[in-house]
Amino acid sequence: MDKENALMRFSRHSEVWHGRLAMIGFAMIAVDLLTGNGVLHHWSLM
C-alpha cells in the first residue's frame, strides 16, 4: 500500500464498499422520487 494512501486510510476494498452503499442510496432516492413513497413504506416498515 502506498504511504500516502495508508495515511488517508483509503484502500481498494473500502472504496468498493463506499461505491456499493452509494448505489443503494441512489436507488432508494429514485424509488422515493418515482413513487412518492420511501423504501421503508414499500417494505411496510412505516
Secondary structure as GFF3:
##gff-version 3
##sequence-region A 1 46
A	DSSP	alpha_helix	3	8	.	.	.	ID=ss1
A	DSSP	alpha_helix	12	35	.	.	.	ID=ss2
A	DSSP	alpha_helix	39	42	.	.	.	ID=ss3
###
